[in-house]
Amino acid sequence: MDRVELDLQKFVCLGLDEARPMNKNLPKRGLALAKGICRRHDLALVKAPPCPCQCQDATSVSGCGFASKYKYLFGRVSMKIKLVPGDSAGTVTAFYMSSESNETRDELDFEFLGNRTGQPYTVQTNVFASGKGEREQRVNLWFDPSREFHDYSIFWSKRHIIFSVDDIPIRVYKNNVARGVPYPLSQPMGIYSTLWEADNWATRGGLEKIDWTKAPFYAYYKDFDIEGCTAAGQAECGRASNNWWDGPTYQQLDRVQARKYRWVRVNHMVYDYCTDRSRFPVPPPECLAGI
C-alpha cells in the first residue's frame, strides 16, 4: 500500500497542439493559466510546455491538467481544490480516477460545473464500469468553492464507492454485481484533473456560454493524498485482508455519515439519473439498492 502526499498550489496549462491529450475524450479546448509546477512524489504533468502558455480564448487548441504517475486499485484519494472564481459559466474542472482503457474503462468522476456570478456551483458525479456510464448525479454545493480550499475525496473498495465533500458523503455507489450491474473491481485507475471548456452542456444545459473576456480561468490545488494499492502490487494487495478500506468500519456509512448524506440528498441534490424517467423509464437496478 502506498501513501502519497504533496502540496500543489497551481497547475500548468498544456497545449494539445504540442502534447498528446491524456485520453481521446479530453476536449480540444481547455482553460487555464498557471505559475509553478510540482512534480514531486506521484504527481506529474502530462507534458510541461513553455510557461506561461496562452489558452484563454475561444480559438486556441489547448487543454490543461495533471495525472498521477501510477495507477491504483482500491483505497482513497483526496485533493483540496479552490475552484474558478467569478463568472465561470461554461467551464468544467474535473477531478477523477480512470483506468484509461477505452471501451472497457472504469472511471469515477467529480465534475465541477461553472456558473454565472452569484449562482451556486454544481458538482456532477459519474461512475463508469466496464465502459458503461450515464450514472450522473448533481448536487449544488452549499458554500462558495472558489473562496477557500475544500476537500474532495473518492473512497473505493470492493463494497462501495463514496464521493465526499469536506468528509460529507454526497454519493454512495454500491457493488451490485449480483444484480447484473457492472462495478469497477479489477482495473487499476490513475488520478487526473483537467480544466476545460464545455459550454455546450455544462451551465444550464448549454444556455450559458463562456465569457472569454473573463479569461484566463484558474483552479488551485493542494494537499494531494492517496492511500491505495499500486498497479504493480495489486495482485497481492487486492487479496489482502488487512487493507484498512476493507475493515468493518468502512463497510457502510456510520450513523452520522448517513444523516449528513440524507441531508445532502434532500436539500442539495438537483439531478439524479435514477429518477429521470425520460432517460430511464424503468429505473436501473442499482437504483433500487438504497443507501
Buried (B, 14 or more C-beta within 10 A) or exposed (E): BBEBEBEBEBBBBBBBEEBEBBBEEBBEBBBBBBEEBBBEBBBBBBBEBEEBBEBBBEEBEBBBBBBBEBBBBBBBBBBBBBBBBBBBBBBBBBBBBBBBBEEEBBBBBBBBBBBBEEBBBBBBBBBBBBBEBEBBBBBBBBEEBBEEBBBBBBBBBBBBBBBBBBEBBBBBBBBBEEEEBBBBBEBBBBBBBBBBBBBEEBBBEEEBBBBBEBBBBBBBBBBBBBBBBBBEBBEEBBEEEEBEBBEEEBEBBEEEBBEBBEEBBEEBBEBBBBEEEEEEEEEBEBBEBEE
